[in-house]
Amino acid sequence: MSGLVSPTESLTIRLIPPEETHFLRHAVLWPTVPLSAQAQPYDASPTIHLGAFHSSSPSPIGVLTLVPAHCTCSPEYGVQLPKFAVSTEWQGRGVGGAMLAAAIQYAAGAVQLDARLDQRAFYEKRGFAALSSQTFTKCGPGGAGPPIEYVRMRRTRIHDV
Ligand SMILES: CC(C)(COP(=O)(O)OP(=O)(O)OC[C@H]1O[C@@H](n2cnc3c(N)ncnc32)[C@H](O)[C@@H]1OP(=O)(O)O)[C@@H](O)C(=O)NCCC(=O)NCCS
């Protein structure tokens, strides 16, 4: 893994402890799963977490987790990128794109993620392709959320982020 990028002067992307991801995981991804249940078994080191910070906010406006290949059940697929969330009021303003580019550069190799079906085009635009046409559902931390449909996607290009 290599260094992070800082796309603009007012947006900084940096490493954060896992606890700092919980609020946005709860608010954006799984609002019906309690804040206290947002931790994941894979959150501990060597997993790392990226936070996007704007100069106007002390808390992260975006979070994304990078799980190294050797910590997953499918290491051949490279770094996994779960739990990607940008605060609702910041969505569609380039924060997520900058975070994904930072994660790809940091991973320095193949990256894989399970994309919510309604975000598939977002990832396709950034070089990801579905591994299969098969979709599947997940219900959030502890299986306590509503079923959401996903497709597994992978990005192998390491340039052009
Ligand atoms: C998905 C998410 C992380 C992207 O972050 P973001 O800050 O909104 O993304 P950006 O503003 O950088 O990118 C938006 C761009 O992608 C496009 N885009 C965003 N969502 C899209 C979608 N669902 N389908 C197609 N295009 C999409 C926008 O038109 C915009 O295009 P542009 O690059 O030409 O400007 C964020 O929207 C989010 O948190 N969504 C809710 C939670 C979620 O679904 N997380 C991902 C789980 S797999």
The ligand as a Gaussian input file, in Angstrom:
#p B3LYP/6-31G(d) Opt

LIG

0 1
 C      -22.021000       5.977000      -3.193000
 C      -21.415000       7.170000      -2.493000
 C      -20.381000       6.698000      -1.483000
 C      -20.721000       8.052000      -3.548000
 O      -20.225000       9.215000      -2.921000
 P      -20.539000      10.656000      -3.544000
 O      -19.782000      11.636000      -2.738000
 O      -22.000000      10.850000      -3.629000
 O      -19.913000      10.478000      -4.989000
 P      -19.342000      11.615000      -5.945000
 O      -20.052000      12.889000      -5.649000
 O      -17.882000      11.604000      -5.927000
 O      -19.717000      11.039000      -7.321000
 C      -20.920000      11.254000      -7.824000
 C      -20.760000      11.022000      -9.270000
 O      -21.183000       9.740000      -9.528000
 C      -22.431000       9.857000     -10.108000
 N      -23.217000       8.962000      -9.316000
 C      -23.368000       8.965000      -7.989000
 N      -24.185000       7.959000      -7.646000
 C      -24.506000       7.325000      -8.797000
 C      -25.314000       6.198000      -9.102000
 N      -25.968000       5.546000      -8.161000
 N      -25.420000       5.810000     -10.364000
 C      -24.773000       6.482000     -11.332000
 N      -24.004000       7.542000     -11.113000
 C      -23.873000       7.956000      -9.848000
 C      -22.867000      11.287000     -10.026000
 O      -23.639000      11.690000     -11.085000
 C      -21.517000      11.939000     -10.063000
 O      -21.055000      11.960000     -11.386000
 P      -19.805000      12.841000     -11.815000
 O      -18.582000      12.079000     -11.475000
 O      -19.931000      13.032000     -13.283000
 O      -19.868000      14.120000     -11.057000
 C      -22.469000       8.038000      -1.766000
 O      -23.393000       8.532000      -2.712000
 C      -23.207000       7.300000      -0.666000
 O      -22.761000       7.281000       0.464000
 N      -24.378000       6.721000      -0.981000
 C      -25.241000       6.056000      -0.013000
 C      -24.567000       4.839000       0.622000
 C      -24.099000       3.862000      -0.411000
 O      -24.848000       3.446000      -1.281000
 N      -22.811000       3.477000      -0.284000
 C      -22.176000       2.577000      -1.219000
 C      -22.514000       1.199000      -0.871000
 S      -21.874000       0.059000      -2.104000

